[in-house]
Amino acid sequence: MSTKGLRIALAASVALNIFAVAGAGAAWMAARQVQEAATEARRPGRSEPVWSVVEARPPAVRDQVKRELRATALEARPDFEEARAARREAIALTRSDQFDAVAVAALLERSRASEMRGRARLEAGAVETLSRLGPADREALAPILSRHRSKSKDGQGGEKTSTEGAEKPAV
């Protein structure tokens, strides 16, 4: 083989090796991310979405719980709508030329109070529903009382509750 042929073969070999190393590195990074996500999902304190917990129950229990949680969510809907409306109004007032810090603070307070009323209704309805179930079903459905809705971190390793997720009933 000529010198030129050896140089071409060497360059091709180097390029192939670089490609192989980059591919292996990317595969390793992807596997690491999957492993971290799996570890995070198993971390204590994480909650499953409400419906996945409910769907895992026997049909009779599942249908009863879904029906009751939906009814509770419909009762709480006006509170969450009021909370969103007050927050939108506060944002609009903040953007306007007639900004009034006291009015904005009052609107935000009204929004928080409405949201808390809605959450209280949802939680009370869930507790009432759970009280009508047997011990095994209550234990399995206990995670529906979790307030964790967001994947965002608060810097302390804990979950933050998402305002948007809380305003829209998850049931």
VENBELSUL-V558402 format. One record per run of one state. SS is the DSSP state (a for helix, b for strand, c for the rest). FROM is the first residue (numbers start at 1). LEN is the number of residues. If there is no record, write none. Layout:
ss=SS from=FROM len=LEN
ss=SS from=FROM len=LEN
This chain:
ss=c from=1 len=2
ss=a from=3 len=40
ss=c from=43 len=7
ss=a from=50 len=6
ss=c from=56 len=3
ss=a from=59 len=37
ss=c from=96 len=5
ss=a from=101 len=31
ss=c from=132 len=3
ss=a from=135 len=11
ss=c from=146 len=7
ss=b from=153 len=1
ss=c from=154 len=5
ss=b from=159 len=1
ss=c from=160 len=3
ss=a from=163 len=5
ss=c from=168 len=4
